């Protein structure tokens, strides 16, 4: 348990615990609005017990003053959160601006860019042998695929993607994104759980980005076994998971995510992800990370 007094100034607290300046900015903004909430937040971080009333007061404040927090409390898996973090625009709420400026928020945006780069590389490899069919499983609105198709494949007829997503609003948004990007003839959507999806044709490339992060290894193995059944022989799968670096290098952000708004993650190392893929009957080929090392993207083949 961390120790310390919540009566410390915000400056002292941030300096004592080696936190980043964006934590300082957040706490100062909250203090200007509600000094008690600032004290409760610091006290909770230090491991001092809060009463049920205080915990509710703290959560209510985050829900009322953060789109990110309200969306996460309603559904930790919602694509609303990642779409907010992809934005480069200044957010009207201090808490949302905090998430945008945090290392964890920047890592989400970096993950998107690195994933898009690698999707392009994979498509180019598989195009050498003919048509390419991509399965974007649990892919939300499919922004990554839409971005890649818009940049490289608007005039191509042999590259198609199906985003399998059970969230109706994510599909509606994805349909608009694909249309705006001019790739709605190549990016299709299926509203269902990918665990029950049966493609008419097996996928050359499968994407599972941001799906496994909250799942224990045994469940990840089961999910990958189902996904691999949708994969053509010689196909590949890209899976992502958060790494321990997130909580090590951005502890205050993860504290808010896990303790305040209930977004619990299960961090996995490179070795754990290799074991998961191997137990699912897949062959590990390589991996890469975002610029901060907070997200590991592993590539496996069938």
ChimeraX attribute file (.defattr): number of C-alpha atoms within 10 A of each C-alpha:
attribute: neighborCount
match mode: 1-to-1
recipient: residues
	/A:1	7
	/A:2	10
	/A:3	10
	/A:4	16
	/A:5	12
	/A:6	18
	/A:7	11
	/A:8	13
	/A:9	13
	/A:10	20
	/A:11	14
	/A:12	12
	/A:13	20
	/A:14	18
	/A:15	13
	/A:16	11
	/A:17	13
	/A:18	11
	/A:19	16
	/A:20	16
	/A:21	14
	/A:22	18
	/A:23	22
	/A:24	18
	/A:25	17
	/A:26	18
	/A:27	27
	/A:28	18
	/A:29	16
	/A:30	20
	/A:31	15
	/A:32	9
	/A:33	11
	/A:34	13
	/A:35	14
	/A:36	14
	/A:37	19
	/A:38	21
	/A:39	21
	/A:40	19
	/A:41	22
	/A:42	22
	/A:43	19
	/A:44	21
	/A:45	21
	/A:46	17
	/A:47	12
	/A:48	16
	/A:49	12
	/A:50	14
	/A:51	9
	/A:52	9
	/A:53	9
	/A:54	16
	/A:55	17
	/A:56	13
	/A:57	15
	/A:58	21
	/A:59	22
	/A:60	15
	/A:61	16
	/A:62	21
	/A:63	19
	/A:64	11
	/A:65	17
	/A:66	19
	/A:67	19
	/A:68	26
	/A:69	27
	/A:70	19
	/A:71	17
	/A:72	20
	/A:73	19
	/A:74	12
	/A:75	14
	/A:76	19
	/A:77	19
	/A:78	17
	/A:79	22
	/A:80	19
	/A:81	20
	/A:82	17
	/A:83	15
	/A:84	19
	/A:85	22
	/A:86	20
	/A:87	12
	/A:88	11
	/A:89	10
	/A:90	11
	/A:91	16
	/A:92	11
	/A:93	14
	/A:94	18
	/A:95	22
	/A:96	23
	/A:97	21
	/A:98	19
	/A:99	25
	/A:100	25
	/A:101	18
	/A:102	18
	/A:103	20
	/A:104	24
	/A:105	22
	/A:106	19
	/A:107	23
	/A:108	22
	/A:109	21
	/A:110	20
	/A:111	27
	/A:112	17
	/A:113	18
	/A:114	17
	/A:115	23
	/A:116	19
	/A:117	13
	/A:118	15
	/A:119	21
	/A:120	16
	/A:121	12
	/A:122	17
	/A:123	19
	/A:124	13
	/A:125	12
	/A:126	18
	/A:127	15
	/A:128	9
	/A:129	8
	/A:130	10
	/A:131	13
	/A:132	20
	/A:133	24
	/A:134	24
	/A:135	27
	/A:136	28
	/A:137	25
	/A:138	24
	/A:139	27
	/A:140	29
	/A:141	28
	/A:142	27
	/A:143	21
	/A:144	22
	/A:145	27
	/A:146	26
	/A:147	18
	/A:148	21
	/A:149	26
	/A:150	18
	/A:151	12
	/A:152	10
	/A:153	19
	/A:154	17
	/A:155	11
	/A:156	11
	/A:157	11
	/A:158	12
	/A:159	20
	/A:160	21
	/A:161	23
	/A:162	21
	/A:163	27
	/A:164	26
	/A:165	23
	/A:166	18
	/A:167	19
	/A:168	14
	/A:169	15
	/A:170	20
	/A:171	22
	/A:172	14
	/A:173	16
	/A:174	23
	/A:175	21
	/A:176	14
	/A:177	19
	/A:178	23
	/A:179	15
	/A:180	12
	/A:181	17
	/A:182	17
	/A:183	24
	/A:184	21
	/A:185	12
	/A:186	22
	/A:187	23
	/A:188	19
	/A:189	23
	/A:190	17
	/A:191	16
	/A:192	16
	/A:193	13
	/A:194	22
	/A:195	15
	/A:196	10
	/A:197	16
	/A:198	10
	/A:199	15
	/A:200	7
	/A:201	10
	/A:202	18
	/A:203	27
	/A:204	24
	/A:205	24
	/A:206	29
	/A:207	25
	/A:208	21
	/A:209	24
	/A:210	22
	/A:211	17
	/A:212	22
	/A:213	21
	/A:214	18
	/A:215	16
	/A:216	13
	/A:217	20
	/A:218	11
	/A:219	13
	/A:220	20
	/A:221	21
	/A:222	14
	/A:223	18
	/A:224	23
	/A:225	18
	/A:226	16
	/A:227	22
	/A:228	22
	/A:229	14
	/A:230	22
	/A:231	23
	/A:232	17
	/A:233	13
	/A:234	11
	/A:235	19
	/A:236	25
	/A:237	28
	/A:238	21
	/A:239	23
	/A:240	24
	/A:241	26
	/A:242	22
	/A:243	20
	/A:244	15
	/A:245	17
	/A:246	19
	/A:247	17
	/A:248	11
	/A:249	18
	/A:250	17
	/A:251	18
	/A:252	18
	/A:253	21
	/A:254	18
	/A:255	18
	/A:256	19
	/A:257	20
	/A:258	13
	/A:259	15
	/A:260	21
	/A:261	22
	/A:262	17
	/A:263	18
	/A:264	15
	/A:265	18
	/A:266	14
	/A:267	22
	/A:268	22
	/A:269	15
	/A:270	15
	/A:271	8
	/A:272	12
	/A:273	23
	/A:274	21
	/A:275	17
	/A:276	22
	/A:277	23
	/A:278	15
	/A:279	17
	/A:280	21
	/A:281	16
	/A:282	20
	/A:283	17
	/A:284	19
	/A:285	11
	/A:286	12
	/A:287	16
	/A:288	17
	/A:289	20
	/A:290	19
	/A:291	16
	/A:292	16
	/A:293	19
	/A:294	26
	/A:295	28
	/A:296	22
	/A:297	26
	/A:298	22
	/A:299	22
	/A:300	22
	/A:301	22
	/A:302	17
